[in-house]
Amino acid sequence: MPRVIIFNKPFGVLSQFTDKGSEGSARPTLSRFIDEKGFYPAGRLDRDSEGLMVLTDHGPLQARISNPKYKLEKTYLVMVEGTPNEQALEALRRGVTLKDGITRPARVEISAPPEDLWERDPPVRFRKSVPDAWLSVTISEGRNRQVRRMTAHVGLPTLRLIRLQVGNWNLNQLRPGAWRFASAEGA
């Protein structure tokens, strides 16, 4: 029976258990938070992204979660610099052309600022002269830094990116650095 952990990855944490590339590095990894043996990340989140990571001890489930051919949806809360207009939102919804090809269509909506969102350390840089907005973005692939590249492509650079959901798994008030076991039925 596959076992699954859901983890709220804090900003600045590498989405791996070791940092072999930088011996003696102070960069935090998953091992600082999760001491269960035999679990591996099913997909990644950039060091400067936050939120839901799914880990499992079952190779086929790990592949099903992380392989784009299965089109497992991932939903992000994205703070962007600028004011989204309908043209930009529609481009994201249709798919945009990046250096590695056209993205699949995304579900994108303007979102209200979250009421119960945790503080980020370090905080997002704010500029009084430049507005920001929150978007809900759902994609069904997982290219490197895809959401950031998509929003930048339409003139809305990402300031903060938080993954809220992968398949049927979601954060459900899980605070940064916390984890819990979950059902393997989320994929």
Sequence and secondary structure as in RCSB ss.txt:
>XXXX:A:sequence
MPRVIIFNKPFGVLSQFTDKGSEGSARPTLSRFIDEKGFYPAGRLDRDSEGLMVLTDHGPLQARISNPKYKLEKT
YLVMVEGTPNEQALEALRRGVTLKDGITRPARVEISAPPEDLWERDPPVRFRKSVPDAWLSVTISEGRNRQVRRM
TAHVGLPTLRLIRLQVGNWNLNQLRPGAWRFASAEGA
>XXXX:A:secstr
   EEEEEE TT  SSS  TTSTT     GGGT   TT EESS   TT EEEEEEES HHHHHHHH GGG   EE
EEEEEES   HHHHHHHHH  EETTEE    EEEEE   TT    SS     TTS EEEEEEEES   TTHHHHH
HHHTT  EEEEEEEEETTEE TT  TT EEEE GGG 
